[in-house]
Amino acid sequence: MDFTLSEEQRQLQEKAYRFAVEKMAPFSRQYDREEKFSREIVKMACEAGLVGCFIPKEYGGPGYGFLEVALATEQISRIDLGLMMAAMGAATFGSENIVLFGTEEQKKKYLPRLVKGELLSAGAYTEPDSGTDVVSGRTTAIKQGDEYVVNGSKIFITNGTVCDYMITFCTTSPDAENKYRRHSLILIESDRKGIARQKIAGKMGIRTTDTAEISFKDVHVPCENLIGQEGMGFYHVMHFFDVTRTMVAGQGVGLSQGALDRTIKYVQQKNFRGRPLATYQRVQFLLAEMATKIEMIRNITYKAAWKVDQGQIDPSLNAMAKYISGETAVWVCDKAVRLHGEYGYQDDCDIQKCYRDAKILEIYEGAKEAEKLTISRRLF
Ligand SMILES: Cc1cc2nc3c(=O)[nH]c(=O)nc-3n(C[C@H](O)[C@H](O)[C@H](O)COP(=O)(O)OP(=O)(O)OC[C@H]3O[C@@H](n4cnc5c(N)ncnc54)[C@H](O)[C@@H]3O)c2cc1C
């Protein structure tokens, strides 16, 4: 077993971190306060080769594996999870389905333009009454001739008001006896007639991402926009999550590491009773616990992502990585705020932002209970 990263992987980590420090950090606080999504940052990330890392070379991407995606994600999330999501994570979100299940024509049409930043995508699965229980999604796409007519609504969709298209989880055979064979994935361009998009403002964290509620009223979409097989949407989405959860795990590793980095710096500068906080053993022990937990989630995340790249996808391991990474990020950020004392509670201290940002890691791409369901099912 060799845990050494290759030279190329180390360079990718360095490039991603440098990008975040130089191009994101200067805007971090302002954009967070203004809840501003910046397409400019997406463009810069595209120019740096950080968007669509998983897109194969023949479709204009760098053709990295999910381990590399996790490595880059980690480094950017150390600086700003929200901007990482806005610029990199969400820019192509949902389009993993095109890579996994799309036709050659769909891959050629969409993937190269995502890498260049000419298109932004979204993955629209969640509905007001179906989040964890994806299969109860009720947005319908009923076939009429060579078109689907879509009706329904989606909620909490990242990139919802800014995306050019969304890969949408729809019910195509509402009467199918097997409820797992009722759905399909359909690519819906955002400018189609009958679509209304409403930004959801006031999020607790990752405020630089665009989140929206979307409604579809008699939206006509050509059947050629079907991604993958009709009736297999549920299985496609489950497979999609089995792959992409390693990215979210990488976000947790990066955010936790960023919180630890900031805390180590702070306790060396801050004096308590005439000497730096860092000289107190209780403080050192807490930092040691934080570092240990981060190393644990880093290892499980890299292993899960590596297995995806080896074609040995392990849904249970990926669920473990995502669940423990999110929970650890929340724990680490809590301790980081504690060590920053009253300063950690202030708006001009980045650690409070880490704390707010961390919570989403226990919610999106499957709440942690959804991951525990996957893990426990495997146990029996
Ligand atoms: C900022 C943000 C961005 C998002 N981006 C996207 C996006 O891009 N695309 C998209 O499709 N969705 C997105 N989501 C939605 C997100 O994936 C859902 O919120 C998540 O899947 C949980 O679904 P829910 O909110 O409907 O909660 P529910 O499913 O209603 O769950 C509520 C609570 O009950 C628990 N629970 C549910 N079922 C069980 C069970 N069987 N056993 C035990 N506990 C259970 C859950 O874990 C949770 O704690 C986003 C959400 C947020 C907040």
The ligand as an SDF file (V2000), in Angstrom:
LIG
                    3D

 53 58  0  0  0  0  0  0  0  0999 V2000
  -27.5140   25.1640    0.5610 C   0  0  0  0  0  0  0  0  0  0  0  0
  -28.1650   23.9670   -0.0150 C   0  0  0  0  0  0  0  0  0  0  0  0
  -27.8330   23.5500   -1.2970 C   0  0  0  0  0  0  0  0  0  0  0  0
  -28.4660   22.4610   -1.8660 C   0  0  0  0  0  0  0  0  0  0  0  0
  -28.1890   22.1170   -3.1640 N   0  0  0  0  0  0  0  0  0  0  0  0
  -28.9280   21.1600   -3.7750 C   0  0  0  0  0  0  0  0  0  0  0  0
  -28.7670   20.9040   -5.1870 C   0  0  0  0  0  0  0  0  0  0  0  0
  -27.9370   21.4890   -5.8620 O   0  0  0  0  0  0  0  0  0  0  0  0
  -29.5850   19.9770   -5.7480 N   0  0  0  0  0  0  0  0  0  0  0  0
  -30.5410   19.2970   -5.0400 C   0  0  0  0  0  0  0  0  0  0  0  0
  -31.2430   18.4990   -5.6260 O   0  0  0  0  0  0  0  0  0  0  0  0
  -30.6890   19.5040   -3.6990 N   0  0  0  0  0  0  0  0  0  0  0  0
  -29.9200   20.4310   -3.0670 C   0  0  0  0  0  0  0  0  0  0  0  0
  -30.0950   20.6760   -1.7200 N   0  0  0  0  0  0  0  0  0  0  0  0
  -31.0810   19.9100   -0.9710 C   0  0  0  0  0  0  0  0  0  0  0  0
  -30.4590   18.8950   -0.0620 C   0  0  0  0  0  0  0  0  0  0  0  0
  -29.8240   17.8760   -0.7960 O   0  0  0  0  0  0  0  0  0  0  0  0
  -31.5780   18.3730    0.8560 C   0  0  0  0  0  0  0  0  0  0  0  0
  -31.8620   19.4200    1.7640 O   0  0  0  0  0  0  0  0  0  0  0  0
  -31.1760   17.1090    1.5810 C   0  0  0  0  0  0  0  0  0  0  0  0
  -31.1260   16.0420    0.6950 O   0  0  0  0  0  0  0  0  0  0  0  0
  -32.1630   16.7710    2.7140 C   0  0  0  0  0  0  0  0  0  0  0  0
  -33.4540   16.7610    2.2160 O   0  0  0  0  0  0  0  0  0  0  0  0
  -34.6120   17.6000    2.9260 P   0  0  0  0  0  0  0  0  0  0  0  0
  -34.1020   18.9790    3.1590 O   0  0  0  0  0  0  0  0  0  0  0  0
  -35.8570   17.4490    2.1290 O   0  0  0  0  0  0  0  0  0  0  0  0
  -34.7530   16.9480    4.3240 O   0  0  0  0  0  0  0  0  0  0  0  0
  -35.6980   15.7220    4.7250 P   0  0  0  0  0  0  0  0  0  0  0  0
  -35.5250   14.6120    3.7810 O   0  0  0  0  0  0  0  0  0  0  0  0
  -37.0640   16.2510    4.9310 O   0  0  0  0  0  0  0  0  0  0  0  0
  -35.0650   15.3390    6.1000 O   0  0  0  0  0  0  0  0  0  0  0  0
  -35.2560   16.1000    7.2950 C   0  0  0  0  0  0  0  0  0  0  0  0
  -34.4840   15.4180    8.4130 C   0  0  0  0  0  0  0  0  0  0  0  0
  -34.9970   14.0990    8.6070 O   0  0  0  0  0  0  0  0  0  0  0  0
  -33.9500   13.1400    8.4590 C   0  0  0  0  0  0  0  0  0  0  0  0
  -34.4620   11.9440    7.7990 N   0  0  0  0  0  0  0  0  0  0  0  0
  -35.1010   11.8750    6.6170 C   0  0  0  0  0  0  0  0  0  0  0  0
  -35.4090   10.6010    6.3050 N   0  0  0  0  0  0  0  0  0  0  0  0
  -34.9350    9.8320    7.3210 C   0  0  0  0  0  0  0  0  0  0  0  0
  -34.9570    8.4380    7.6050 C   0  0  0  0  0  0  0  0  0  0  0  0
  -35.5030    7.5580    6.7570 N   0  0  0  0  0  0  0  0  0  0  0  0
  -34.3780    8.0220    8.7470 N   0  0  0  0  0  0  0  0  0  0  0  0
  -33.8160    8.8750    9.6080 C   0  0  0  0  0  0  0  0  0  0  0  0
  -33.7910   10.2270    9.3980 N   0  0  0  0  0  0  0  0  0  0  0  0
  -34.3400   10.7000    8.2780 C   0  0  0  0  0  0  0  0  0  0  0  0
  -32.9240   13.8320    7.5870 C   0  0  0  0  0  0  0  0  0  0  0  0
  -31.6530   13.2790    7.7460 O   0  0  0  0  0  0  0  0  0  0  0  0
  -32.9900   15.2420    8.0940 C   0  0  0  0  0  0  0  0  0  0  0  0
  -32.2420   15.3570    9.2640 O   0  0  0  0  0  0  0  0  0  0  0  0
  -29.4360   21.7410   -1.1200 C   0  0  0  0  0  0  0  0  0  0  0  0
  -29.7290   22.1220    0.1890 C   0  0  0  0  0  0  0  0  0  0  0  0
  -29.1280   23.2200    0.7360 C   0  0  0  0  0  0  0  0  0  0  0  0
  -29.5020   23.6280    2.1370 C   0  0  0  0  0  0  0  0  0  0  0  0
  1  2  1  0
  2  3  1  0
  2 52  2  0
  3  4  2  0
  4  5  1  0
  4 50  1  0
  5  6  2  0
  6  7  1  0
  6 13  1  0
  7  8  2  0
  7  9  1  0
  9 10  1  0
 10 11  2  0
 10 12  1  0
 12 13  2  0
 13 14  1  0
 14 15  1  0
 14 50  1  0
 15 16  1  0
 16 17  1  0
 16 18  1  0
 18 19  1  0
 18 20  1  0
 20 21  1  0
 20 22  1  0
 22 23  1  0
 23 24  1  0
 24 25  2  0
 24 26  1  0
 24 27  1  0
 27 28  1  0
 28 29  2  0
 28 30  1  0
 28 31  1  0
 31 32  1  0
 32 33  1  0
 33 34  1  0
 33 48  1  0
 34 35  1  0
 35 36  1  0
 35 46  1  0
 36 37  1  0
 36 45  1  0
 37 38  2  0
 38 39  1  0
 39 40  1  0
 39 45  2  0
 40 41  1  0
 40 42  2  0
 42 43  1  0
 43 44  2  0
 44 45  1  0
 46 47  1  0
 46 48  1  0
 48 49  1  0
 50 51  2  0
 51 52  1  0
 52 53  1  0
M  END
$$$$
